Amino acid sequence: MTPLTIIHNHSDWIIVNKPVGISMQQEQGLPNEPSLLQCALAAIQAIDPSINKLWPVHRLDKATSGLVIFAKNAKAAADFTPMFSQQDVTKHYIALALGKPKKKQGWIKGDMEKGRNGSWLLARTQTNPAITQFESCAVEVEKKEAKRLYLIKPKTGKTHQIRVALKSIGCPILGDTRYKGATADRCYLHALALTFNWQGEVFDFKAEPEQGHWPTLASQELLADLYS
């Protein structure tokens, strides 16, 4: 069982820092690979053996790391559902990519269309668009092909939304080989921060990646508001 870092243990939910390479739920045909749900349950049971079930209330791709919420009861799960659908949970992601993007900041909007072999495409239509806000800065500029650090704030929650968005501006995420990103030791996409109001109290969480070779995040001007 993959050990997990529990970022916060609330009476109604927990937040964990998901490692890269682990699926939210059990994958068909891979019975020996524990899911994040199974690992989270094992982690919380080590603290409180009375808990026998967790409810996932949102998801991250297998290739993505970062903050994930699991509800401890059905009511909390039901309460979280409209919070995510109505964008009452603020999410900040970070990513690394090589090269110079078509634009360094702004918005990426478009419908998501299914491509081949589980991939997605960004269409020019905007009937039910994926909406992504982002900004970026150069890091490691002295190297042959400079890396850029991206701060991403998705306004919708479509499958592969951020991965497709960065590919659409000419800079697929480093390590995201599905979308033609340069080969690396991991896919460099991480859910860094979550902010939401729970029963009148504002919760604000941040967790840095536990895997990979990232720039020193706390010193990046791009992330200053998150680290203040």
N, C-alpha and C positions, 0 to 999 in steps of 0.2 A: 504494500500500500504506500503510495507516494505521500510523504509527510507534508502537511500544509501549515502555513503561518496563519493563525486566526488574528485578524486585525482588530476586531471588536466582537464582543459577546454580549448581545442585548437579550433581554428576557423574551423578546418576540422574534429575533433574527440574529444571524451572525454574518460577518463579512470576512472572506478569506482572500489571500493573495494567490491567485491561480498561476501555477507554473505553465510554461509553454509546452505544447505537445500532449496535453491531456484533454480528453473530450468531456463535455458537460455531462453526458449520460452514456451508458454502456453502448459501445458500437457493435453492431451485428457482425458476427464472425470473429470477434476479438474478445473472447470470454476471459482471457488472462490479463487484459489491460483494464485496471480499475478506472472508473469514471471519476470526475471531480465530485459528483454527488456522493459516491461511496467514500471517497477520501475525506470529504467534509464531515460526513456523518461519523466516521471513525475518529476524526480529530475532536469533535465536540463531545462524543461519548467518553473520550478519555478524561474530559473535564466534568461532564454530567451524564452518567450512565442511564439516567431516566429518559433521555431523549432517544426515541427510536425511529424518527422520521424527520426529513427535511424537505422543503419545497423550493425548487429553483424558481426565481421570480424574473430573471432575465438570463441572457446567455452571452458567452464569448466564444469565438471560433477556437478550434483546437490549436491553431497556430498562434493565438493571441494569449498574452499573459495579463494579469492584473486583477483588479478588485471585482469580486462577485458576491452578491447577496443571496443568502438562503434563508427562507422563513422557517420558523420553528413550529408554526401551527397554521391551519387552513385559513383562519381569519386574517392573520398577518399577510399570507400569500395573496388573499383576495384584495386586501387593502393596497398592496404594492402594485397590482396589475394596472389600475387606472393611473397610478402615479407615473409609471413608465410610458403608458400609451398617450398620456396628456403632457408628457415632457416636464413633469414636476421633479424629476431626478436629473440634476445637471451632471454630465459626464465629460471628463477631459481625458483624452488619449494622447500618447506621444508615439512618434515613429521616427525611424531613420531611413533615409534613402540617398542614393547616389545621384549626382548630376544636377542640372539646373532646371527647375520647373518652368512650365509655361507662365505661371504667375506665382508670386511668393506668398501671397495671402489673399483672402477673399472667401467666396462661396462656390461650391460645386453642387449643381442641381441637375437632376434628370431621373427618368424612370429606370428601374432596374429590370433587365431582361435576361432570361436564362440563356447561357451559352452552352458549350460542350463540356462534358465530363465534370459537372458540378460547379463550373465557373459561371460568373455573371458579367454582364455588359452594362455600361451606362449609355442609355439612349438619349436622343435629343429632345424627345417628348417629355412633358411634365404633367401627365395625368394624375399620377400618384407618386411624386418624385422623392427620391432620397435626397436629403438636404444636409450638407456638410460645410461647416465653417472651419477655416484653418488659417494659421500663420506659420512662418518658418524662419529659420536663421541658419547661416552656414556654420559648420563645425569641422574641425580637422582640415582647414583650407590649404594647409601646406602639402597635403598628399596629392598624388597624381589626379585622382578624381574626387573632388570634395564631397563630403557628406553634408546633408542638411538635416536639422532636427525640426520636426513638425509638431505643433501643438494643435490638436484637433478636437472640435466640439460638435459632435453629430447632433442634429436636430430631429432626426428620425432614426429608427433602429432596423434597417434592412440588412439582410444577409450579405456579408462581405462588403458592406457599404464603404468603409474607410479604405479598404484594400483596392477596390475598384476606383474610388475617387482619386487616390494618388496616382494610380496607373493612368487615369484620364488626363492628368496634367504632365505626363511624360516622366514621372518619377515613381515607379513601383517600389514598394517597401523592400528594403534590404532583407534578403533571405526569403522573400515571398515568391518562390519559384513558380507557383501556380499562375501568378500574374506577371511573370517575366522579371521579377526582381533578381538582383545579383546574388549569387550563392553566398551564404554566410552560415554561421554556427546556429542561428535561430532566425525566426521571423521577427523583425524588430518593430513590433506593434504591441503597446502595453496600455492597459486601462489604468491610468495614474491616479485619478481622483474622482470621488463621488460626493455630491452634496444634495441633501434632501431634508424635508421637514417631516418629522414623525411625531404625531400626537402633540403638536405645538412646540416641539424642540427641534432646532436645526442641528443636523449632524453633518460633519465635514471630514472626509477621510482621504488620506493620501498614502500610497505605498509604492516605493520604487521597485523596479524589476530586480528579481533575484538571480536572473540568468542573463548572460551576454556581456558585451563590452560597450557600455553606454558612456557618453560624456558625463562629467560631473553635473548632475541635473540642478542641484541647489544653486549653482553659480551661474546658470543661464538666465540672461535678462528676459528671454522669451517666457520663462516660467516664474518670473518674480512674484506675480500676484498669487500664485499657488503656494509659494514658499514664504510669503510674508506673515 
